[in-house]
Amino acid sequence: MKTVFVKPASAERKWFVIDAEGKILGRVAARAASIVRGKEKAIYAPHQEVGDFVVVVNAGKVAVSGRKTQQKVYYRHSGYVGGLKAVTYEKLAARHPTAPLENAIKGMLPKGPLGRKLLKNVKVYAGAEHPHAAQSPQAIEL
């Protein structure tokens, strides 16, 4: 088996916009991660950045099922003893409306330098306005 290397100039990178209003959080994140990763292209290579750019609008209006607003907990640790912080989805979404969707997309991307590079290709906005109209992104329906 031969390793495929895609030349960066030959990888055509497009812009897509996803309207997350009323859509399920995980489904929006999975679709965005797949597009950013490049899995929907014939030239996909798991070790290279060949994916497209994704703009997610209305991230503050994304839907979650069941009682996840009260029961889902996001953890972070300061690195110090007793430094575990926990915040529910409801409080996190109230303070940072885009954070739950950004965390979900980040978790679906590879860990390491490639994942950090791919995460920069995802732009998440709480409202319907975004500053990427010049790139003329194509709308994606979920």
N, C-alpha and C positions, 0 to 999 in steps of 0.2 A: 504494500500500500504506500502511496506517495503523499507527502504533505503538500497541501495546496497553499500557495502564497499569492494573495491578491495584491496587485500594485495599487497603492492609494489613489493614483490618478484615474484608474479604470473603474473604481467603485463610485458609481453615481449616487450621491447622497441627496435625498429629497426631504422636504419638511411636511409633517402631518399635524393636524390639530384634532384633538379628541375633546368633545363636550361631555364632561362627567356629571352633569346635572341629572339627578335621579338614577344614575347607574350604580351598580354594585361596586364597592371599593376594590375588591380583589380582581374582578373581571377587567376593570379599567387598568389596574396595575399590571396584570398579566399581559394584556395586549400591548401596552406601552413598552414593557420590558422586552417583549418579543421583537417589536419593530426596532427599538434602539440596538438590540443585540445583532440584528440583521438576519434573523432566522427565517424571514419570509422571502429571502432572496436566494437565487440560484448560486450565487458566489459566496455563500456563507462559509466562514472559517471561524472556528471557536476561539482561536488565539489572536484574532485581529479585529480591528474596529472597522467594520464594513456596513454597519447599520445606518439608519436614517435618524433625523431629528424629530422629536415629538414635543408638541406644545399641548398641555392639558389645561383647559379652562373650566371655570366653575367647580374647582376642586373643593370649595367650601360647601357645596351642595351635594356631595357624593352621598350615596345611601349605604347603610349597613343594616344587616338583617338581625332579627331577634332583639336581645337585650344587650348587644355588644356596646352600645353607647355607655352603659353603666358597668359592664363586666369586663370588657377588654382593657388590659393594663399594659402600658408601655414602661419598660424599665431602662434605667441608665445608672452607671456607677461612676463615682468621682475618682476612684482609685485609692481612697482612704478608707480606713476601718470604719464601718458603719455608714458608708457613703452611698448606699443603695437608695435611689429615688424611684418612686413609682407614681404614675399619673394615669388616670383613666382616659379613654377615648374622648369622652365628653369635655373634660377640662382641657385636654390637648387641642382639640378642634376649636374650642372657644378662644384659646390664646393664639394658636397658630393654625389657621384653617387649612393650610396646605401640608402640614407636617404628617398626618396619617397616610396620605397618598404617597408622599415622598419616601416615607419609611417603607411602605409596601413595595414600591418599585425598587428601592435600594436592596431590599432583601431578596428580590428575584434576579438580581444581576450577580455576576461572578464576584467573588471576594478577591481583593488584591489590586494591583495597579490598573488592570484592564477595566475592572468594575468601576473604579473611581473615575476613570476617563470616560466611560460610557455614561455615567450619571450626569456628567456635564452636558450631555446632549438632550437631556430631559428638562423642559421648562414647565413649571407648575404655577398656575395663577389661581387665586381664590375667586376672582370675578370673571366676567365674560370678556374683558378687555385684555389684549396682550400686545407687546411692542414688536411683534414679528410679522406684521402684515407685508413688509417689503419682500419677505421670502416666499410669499404667496403659498401658504401651506394648504394642502388638500385635506378636506374634512373626512374623518373616518367614522362610520356608524358602527356601534357595538350591538 
